[in-house]
């Protein structure tokens, strides 16, 4: 059976009036007129069938019934206030579960998390590395970082960074042999991710032939391809986000300033209903700050990338 509950406005007016022993002071606190408070209290008395105040010589005197009821009302307000505070605190702090690809986790995210935890000790991160599609309604996931064209209907989506595709290699590989123009790639081993098509397309666009793209190791993860390039095993085609840390640290270099816009980018994805929850908004802002800092540091490095005209490719969404 549904419980009978009195008017919340009437209860607020009653509690404030009892505390101040004045309709006028209660009205000032509640930002309404004195008449409104008086009417709300009278309405509550009528609803309860109990007199809560007596008026004696221009004073309000709370009745015994009113004093007894006041204890109940204050306890209820205290519980409601504490419950509300706990709810808001959970939105600002506590566990935040994110998911991203193994490549992005290993090459971009993990080594930065210490900075986030230091700046926001109230948020406990839970990181899941997966390429599976996320159902936010069924899974305990707050936010995802995904690779694609940004088309996730019904989701709140924010681009993390702009992506370009360019060759990278170890500084020791560059010192071991000439690598001044794309044509010099013929004398070096190529490193591949998921087949040879990316290198085939890239060489075709820079109009370099005579390269045996079948040479070199084929990896099934972009992170492994980049790590092999860091180790000096050959030249890899890298995307901005996954290579940024190694480039900034000097473990990788770009042998020539030539790049193409990548068809996909990394995006921050979450349900629209949760997008402005404090802990999600805090983590999203931090991600964007980290991405912007990378972009600035890469732009200051020697050999800035130049994008060939008309290099943007139009593709269908392929989040991974």
N, C-alpha and C positions, 0 to 999 in steps of 0.2 A: 504494500500500500504506500502510495506516495505521501511523504511527510508534508504537512502544512507549514509553509515558510512565509513569514511576514515580509513586507516591502523592505528592500535593502536601503533605499533612501530614508525610509522612516527610522530604521535602526541606526543609521549614521547620524541622523538629526537627534535622536534620543540620546545616543552615547555622548555626542559633543555637548548637548545641552546639559546633561547630567554632570559632565566634567567641569563645565564653566559656570553652572547654575545660572545660565543666562541665554535667552534666545538670541539676543543681539550679538554676543561674543561667539556663539555657535555659528550664527549666520556669517560672520566675518571669516571664521576658519573655513567654512564650507563654500565660501564665495557665492552665496545666495542672499536673498533678502531675509529680514527678520520675520516677515509675514510668512515666507515660504517654510522656514523652519518650524514656526508655530503650527502651521497647517499640517506639516508632515508628522509632527508629534501627535497632534489631535487625531490624525488619520490612523496612526499606529494604536492609540488608545481605543479608538472605535473598533478597529480590527481585532484587538485582543480582548475587548470588553473589560479592560482594567484601567484604572486611573494611575498614571505614572508620576504626575507632579501635582502639588497643591500650590496655589498662589496666595501668599500671605504678605500683606503690606509691601507690595511692589517687589516681592522676592519669590523665586521659585524654590519650592521645597520638594525633594524627591520623596515619594511615598515608600512604605516598607516593601510593597510589591515591586515598585520601580527599582529599589535598591537590590532586591533579590534578582530581578531580571537583568539588571546592569552587569552583574557578575557573569551571567551566561553570555550576554552580548559581547563583553570585553574578551572573554575566553575564546569565543568564536572568531572575533576579529584578529586576535593574536595568532590563532592557529592558521587562519587564512593568510595573514601577512607572512608568517614563517614559511608556509607552503609555497606562496608566490615567490619569495626570495630564493628558496631552494630550487624552484623551477628555473628562474632566471639565471641562477648561478650555474646550473647544469648546461644552460645554453652558452654561457661564457667560458666554462672550464670543463674539466673531466676528459673523458676519452673522445678522441676524434679519429674515426677510421677512414682511411683513404686507400684507394687502389690505383695502381698504375702498371705499366708494362715492366717486365724484368729489365729491359734495356734502359728505360728512363730511370728506374729506381737505382740501378747500379752506376750509370754514367753521369747522372745529373742530381738526383734527389738525396741519396743516402748521406753523402759526405757533407751536406749542408744542414742536416737536421739538428746538429748540435747547436748551431746558431739560433735556430727557431726555439729550441727547448730552453736555451739560456734567456732569450727575450720573453718567452711566454711559458714559465714553469707551471702555470695553472692548467695547461692543456697537455694531456697525455696522448701522444700519437700512436696509432696502430696502423702499420703499413702492410698492405697485401700486394704482392707482385703477381699479376695475372694478366693474360690477354683475353680472358673471357668477357663477354658482354655482361653488363651489370643491370640487374633489375632492382632499382632502389626500393621498390615497394615490398620486395620479398627478402632482400639481403640487408644485413646490418652494416651498410656502407654509407658514409656521410658525403663523400666527395670522390670524384675520379679524375685522373689526368689521362687523357686519351689522345691518340694520334689519328687524325682524320681531317676532313674539310670543314668541320664545325657544324655539320647538319645533324643535330640530335633533337628532333621535334619534341616539344614539351619540356625541355630541359633548359636550365640557366647555363649559358655557355660563354666563356671568356677566353680569348686567345692568349696563350702564355707567352709566345714569342714568334717572331717571323723566322721561317726556315729557308735556308739555301743549301744547295748540294755542291760540293767542291772536293778536289783531291787533297789528301793529307798524307804526311809521312813523318817518320822520325828524323830529327836533325842529323843523326849519325848516318842515315841513309842518304840524305842530301849531300853530306860532305864526302861520301864515298864515290859519287859519280854525278855527272852533269844532269841537271833537271831544271832547265831554265824556261822551257816551253812545252806545251802539250805533246809535241812530237817526240820529245826525249823520253816519254813514257814507254816507247818501244823497247828500251834497254832495261826496263825494270819489271819486276813481278807485280801482278795485280792481285789485290785481295777482294773477295766478292762476298756479298750477302744474299742468300737465297737465289743463287744462280748468277749468270753473267750478263743479264739483260741491262742492268743499270750502267755498267761500263760500256756495253755496246751502244746504248743510246747516247751516252755522254761523248764518246769518241766520235760518233756520227755528227753530233752537233758542233763539235769543235773542228770537224773536217780533218781528222787524223785517221789514216789507214795504215795497214801493215802491222797492226798490233794483234798478237795472238792472245785473245781474251780467255782462251781455255787454260792458260797457265795460271798457277797460283791456287790458293786454298779457297774453297767455298764454305762459308759459315752460315748457320741458320739463325744467328742472332747478330744484329748490328753492333752490339757491345763487344762481342768477341772479335769482329772485324777490326774495330778501332783499337782494341788491345793488341792485336797482332801488328798493326801499324806502329803503335807505340814501341813495340819490341823490335822494330826494324825489319820485319819480315817482308815488307812490300809497301805498295801505295794503295790506299783505300779511298773510296768515295764516302764522304761523311756528311751528315746533316748537322746544322748549326748547334742545336741543343745538345746532342749526344757528344759532340766533339769539343764543346766550349771549354770545359774544365781542363782538358789536356792541352788545348791551344793556349789558354791563359797561363797555365803552369809551365809551358815550354816543352812539354813532352811530345807534342805534335807541332808541325809547322805546315803552312800552306806553301807549296813550292812555287806557285804562280798565282797571281791575283785574277782569278777567273771563277765565276760561280753562276749557277742558274737557280731561279726560284724553285723550291721544292713544291710538289703538288699538294702535300699535306703539312700540317703543323700540329703542335701539341696544344691541347685545349683543357681548360678547367671546367668540369661538368658536375652539376648537382641538380636536384629537383628545384624548381622555381620556388616552391613553398618554403624551402630551407635556405635559400641563397643568402638571406640577410641575418641568419642566426649569428650571434656574435663570434663564436669560435670558428665557424665556417668562413665568415667574412674576414676574420683575422688571418686565417691560414691562406686564403686566396690573395689578400693584399701582400702577404709576405712572399708568396710565389711570384707575384708580378714584380715586386721590388728586386728579387733575385734575378729574374729574367732581364729586367731593365739594366741592372748592374753589369750582367754579362755582356749585353749589347754595347754598352758604353766602353767597357774594357777591350772588347774585340775591335771596336772602331778605332781605338787609339793605337792598336798594334800596327806594325809595319805591314805593307802589302794589303791594303783594304780591298775587299772583294768588289768586283765589278760585274754587274748583271748584264748579260747580253740582251739586246732589245728583242722583245717578242718571246722571251723565254718561259713565260708563265704557261703552265699546262693546265688544261681543264680536265678533271677526272671525276668519277663518281666517288662518293664517300666510301672509305674503306678503313674504319677505325680499327686500331690494333694496339 
